[in-house]
Amino acid sequence: MNKIAIVGAGRVGETTAQMLAEKALAREIVLFDVQEGLPEGIALDILQTSPFFRFDCRIRGSNDPQILVDSELVIVTAGLPRKPGMSRADVLESNVRIIDEVTDRIMAFAPDAMVLLVSNPVDTLTYRVAQRTGWGQGRIFGQAGVLDAARMASFIALETGFSARDITTIVLGGHGDTMVPLTRLCTINGIPIAHFIPQDRIESIIERTRKGGAEILALRKRSSAYDAPGAAVAAMVDAIAYNRRRVIPCVALLEGEYGETDIAMGVPCILGEKGVESIIELALNPDERADFERSATAVRAERERLSEIH
């Protein structure tokens, strides 16, 4: 890609910028943040790693939203982070106001860009950006399912002792306690995980996956996760930059898929150079369908809070 912008130079934004630079996924990476000097300092710090990681992309930071001009992709990590004991929904009111300002800046300075939401609660904020911009399903999407699936894969690797490289997982639904890991489709080199792991341990892995972010937040206390989220964003950007057409679970706008409309939540998508090319509709069994509908109900309840925020 020619230019990628990251809005929000916090820990997730900084880690994302570093990983994108190391993978040389754009000729130019820019960081925008309202905190004076912060994005410039981070950009300079990352630039000075280029001799070690052998990348040549240009990296800049600014407090001026003009830096967003000509961006092909804008990654939004801005917002207040959770504190221990808080859910993702607890930061909704504060972050909606921040995301509204960010969205207006994207529309003004990068009106042709795709937008990748990372800020929480990501399902609701992805919907909010789509609602505010009026842009289509392909251009507005969020990061959640790829991170949740990676967390689940890492827990399976810990449980079995097998290489994480051979583990494939898929997680649908909202990014929170109602997410829907599809365990029957989770495999180790093509073999269902149930062949290796008893059901009670699978249930424990599901529960740990659902609370994966909260576990890290409780341990760190002063910071939520940023390494795995940054890697998850980099995987999505790689699929876009190289038009790989990868099947990746993303927060996407549903327009009748899975029987849902007027909502954004995690589903498997084909991700390529134009963003979300299409949504893959899996045939869910009755239990999975019930879990997905329960997750949709929770996401919709959170979305309905938007009307109360002015």
C-alpha positions in Angstrom: 0.0 0.0 0.0 1.1 3.6 -0.5 -0.1 5.1 2.8 -1.6 3.8 6.0 -2.7 6.1 8.8 -3.1 5.1 12.5 -5.3 7.3 14.6 -4.4 7.0 18.3 -0.7 6.7 19.3 -1.3 4.7 22.5 0.2 1.3 23.1 -2.0 -0.5 20.5 -1.3 2.2 17.9 2.4 2.2 18.6 2.7 -1.6 18.4 0.6 -1.7 15.3 2.8 0.9 13.6 6.0 -1.1 14.5 4.6 -4.3 13.2 3.4 -2.8 9.9 6.8 -1.2 9.4 8.7 -4.4 10.1 6.5 -6.2 7.6 6.9 -3.3 5.1 3.2 -3.2 4.4 3.1 0.4 3.2 5.5 2.9 1.7 4.4 5.4 4.3 2.9 5.0 7.8 1.6 8.0 9.7 0.3 8.4 13.2 -2.2 11.0 14.3 -2.9 11.8 18.0 -4.1 14.9 19.8 -1.4 14.6 22.5 1.3 17.1 21.7 4.6 15.5 20.6 3.4 12.0 21.2 2.9 10.8 17.6 6.1 12.5 16.4 8.1 10.9 19.2 6.7 7.4 18.5 7.3 7.8 14.7 10.9 8.8 15.3 11.5 5.9 17.7 10.1 3.3 15.2 12.1 4.9 12.4 15.3 4.3 14.3 14.6 0.5 14.4 14.7 0.4 10.6 18.4 -0.6 10.4 17.7 -3.6 12.6 14.5 -4.8 10.8 15.6 -3.7 7.3 12.6 -1.7 6.3 12.5 1.5 4.3 9.0 2.8 4.7 8.6 6.5 5.7 7.1 7.0 9.2 5.7 10.3 10.4 3.6 11.5 13.3 1.5 14.7 13.8 -1.2 16.4 15.8 -2.5 17.9 12.6 -5.3 15.8 11.0 -4.0 16.9 7.6 -1.5 14.0 7.9 -4.4 11.7 7.1 -4.6 13.0 3.5 -4.3 10.3 0.8 -4.4 7.4 3.2 -5.7 4.2 1.7 -6.4 2.7 5.0 -7.1 4.3 8.4 -6.7 2.2 11.5 -8.5 3.6 14.5 -7.1 2.7 17.9 -8.0 6.0 19.7 -10.1 5.9 22.8 -10.0 5.4 26.5 -8.8 1.9 27.6 -10.5 -0.3 30.0 -9.4 -0.5 33.6 -9.4 -3.7 35.7 -13.0 -4.7 36.4 -14.5 -2.8 33.5 -16.1 -4.4 30.5 -15.6 -3.2 26.9 -19.1 -1.7 27.1 -18.2 0.4 30.1 -16.1 2.7 27.9 -18.8 3.2 25.3 -20.0 6.7 26.1 -16.5 8.2 26.3 -15.3 6.4 23.2 -18.3 7.2 21.0 -17.6 10.9 21.4 -13.9 10.3 20.5 -14.8 8.1 17.5 -17.3 10.6 16.2 -14.5 13.3 16.1 -12.2 10.8 14.5 -14.8 9.8 11.9 -15.4 13.4 10.9 -11.6 13.9 10.4 -11.4 10.8 8.2 -14.3 12.0 6.1 -12.7 15.4 5.7 -9.1 14.3 5.0 -9.3 10.7 3.8 -12.7 10.4 2.2 -11.7 7.4 0.0 -10.0 5.3 2.7 -11.0 2.0 4.2 -11.5 2.2 8.0 -10.4 -0.6 10.4 -11.7 -0.1 13.9 -9.8 -1.5 16.9 -11.2 0.8 19.6 -13.7 -0.8 22.1 -16.5 -1.7 22.1 -15.5 -2.5 18.6 -18.8 -4.0 17.3 -20.7 -0.9 18.3 -18.1 1.6 17.2 -17.8 -0.1 13.8 -21.5 0.3 13.4 -21.2 3.9 14.6 -18.6 4.8 12.0 -20.7 3.1 9.2 -23.8 5.0 10.4 -21.9 8.3 10.5 -20.1 8.0 7.1 -22.8 6.1 5.2 -20.0 4.1 3.6 -20.6 0.5 2.5 -19.9 -2.9 4.0 -16.6 -3.4 2.2 -14.9 -0.2 3.5 -15.8 -0.3 7.2 -14.8 -3.3 9.4 -13.4 -4.1 12.8 -10.7 -6.2 14.4 -11.9 -8.8 16.9 -12.5 -12.3 15.6 -8.9 -12.7 14.3 -7.6 -11.7 17.8 -10.1 -14.0 19.6 -9.3 -16.9 17.3 -5.6 -16.3 17.9 -6.1 -16.3 21.7 -8.1 -19.6 21.4 -5.3 -21.1 19.3 -2.7 -20.2 21.8 -4.7 -21.7 24.6 -5.1 -24.9 22.6 -1.3 -25.0 22.0 -0.7 -24.6 25.8 -3.2 -27.4 26.5 -1.9 -29.9 24.0 1.8 -29.0 23.6 1.4 -28.9 19.8 2.7 -26.2 17.6 0.5 -23.1 17.3 1.3 -23.1 13.6 -0.8 -26.2 13.1 -3.9 -24.9 15.0 -6.8 -23.3 13.2 -9.7 -21.8 15.1 -12.7 -19.6 14.3 -14.7 -17.3 16.6 -17.9 -15.5 15.7 -20.2 -13.0 17.4 -19.6 -10.0 19.5 -16.2 -9.2 20.9 -16.9 -10.0 24.5 -18.4 -12.5 26.9 -20.9 -13.7 24.3 -18.4 -14.5 21.5 -19.1 -17.8 19.8 -16.0 -20.1 19.3 -17.0 -22.8 16.8 -15.1 -25.7 18.4 -16.3 -28.3 15.9 -14.4 -26.3 13.2 -11.3 -25.9 15.3 -8.5 -28.3 14.2 -4.9 -29.3 14.7 -3.5 -29.9 11.2 -7.0 -30.7 10.0 -7.9 -33.0 13.0 -10.7 -31.8 15.2 -9.5 -30.7 18.6 -12.0 -33.0 20.3 -9.7 -35.9 19.2 -7.0 -34.5 21.5 -8.8 -32.5 24.3 -11.7 -33.8 26.5 -14.9 -31.7 26.4 -14.5 -30.3 29.9 -11.1 -28.9 28.9 -12.5 -27.5 25.7 -15.2 -25.7 27.7 -12.4 -24.2 29.9 -10.6 -23.0 26.8 -13.8 -21.4 25.5 -14.3 -19.5 28.8 -10.7 -18.4 28.9 -10.9 -17.2 25.3 -14.0 -15.1 26.1 -12.2 -13.5 29.0 -8.8 -13.3 27.3 -8.5 -9.6 27.3 -9.8 -9.2 30.8 -7.2 -11.7 32.1 -4.4 -9.7 30.6 -5.9 -6.5 32.0 -6.2 -7.9 35.5 -2.6 -9.1 35.5 -1.1 -5.9 34.0 -3.4 -3.6 36.0 -2.2 -0.5 34.3 -2.6 -1.6 30.7 -4.8 -3.7 28.5 -3.4 -6.0 25.8 -1.5 -4.4 22.9 1.0 -7.0 21.5 -1.6 -9.5 20.3 -4.1 -6.8 19.1 -1.2 -5.2 17.1 -0.3 -8.6 15.6 -4.0 -9.2 14.7 -4.2 -5.8 12.9 -1.0 -6.6 11.1 -2.5 -9.9 9.8 -5.6 -8.1 8.5 -3.5 -5.4 6.9 -1.2 -8.0 5.2 -4.3 -9.6 3.7 -5.4 -6.2 2.3 -2.0 -5.0 1.2 -1.2 -8.1 -0.8 -4.8 -8.8 -1.9 -4.4 -12.3 -0.4 -8.2 -12.8 -0.1 -7.8 -14.5 3.2 -10.7 -15.9 5.1 -10.5 -13.9 8.4 -13.2 -13.3 11.1 -13.8 -9.6 11.1 -16.4 -7.3 12.6 -18.6 -6.6 9.6 -21.8 -4.8 8.8 -24.5 -7.5 8.3 -27.1 -6.9 5.6 -29.1 -10.1 6.0 -26.3 -12.5 6.5 -26.9 -14.9 9.4 -30.4 -13.5 9.5 -29.2 -10.2 11.0 -29.4 -6.6 9.7 -28.5 -3.2 11.0 -25.8 -4.5 13.2 -22.0 -5.1 13.1 -20.4 -8.2 14.6 -17.8 -10.9 14.0 -18.3 -13.2 11.0 -15.9 -14.9 8.6 -15.0 -12.6 5.8 -12.9 -12.7 2.6 -10.4 -9.8 3.1 -8.6 -8.4 0.1 -7.4 -5.2 -1.4 -10.9 -3.6 -1.4 -11.5 -4.5 2.3 -14.3 -7.0 3.0 -15.1 -8.6 -0.3 -17.8 -10.8 1.0 -19.1 -12.5 4.1 -19.1 -16.3 4.4 -22.3 -17.7 5.8 -21.6 -20.9 7.7 -24.3 -23.5 8.4 -24.6 -23.3 12.1 -26.0 -26.2 14.2 -28.9 -25.4 16.6 -26.6 -24.8 19.6 -24.3 -22.5 17.6 -27.3 -20.7 16.1 -28.7 -20.0 19.6 -25.3 -18.8 20.8 -24.9 -16.5 17.8 -28.4 -15.0 18.3 -27.7 -14.5 22.0 -24.5 -12.7 21.0 -26.4 -10.5 18.5 -28.9 -9.6 21.1 -26.1 -8.4 23.4 -24.5 -6.4 20.6 -27.8 -4.9 19.6 -28.6 -3.9 23.2 -25.2 -2.1 23.4 -25.9 -0.5 20.0 -29.2 0.9 21.2 -27.4 2.9 23.8 -26.0 5.0 21.0 -29.3 6.9 20.9 -28.8 8.0 24.5 -25.4 9.5 23.8 -25.4 13.1 22.4 
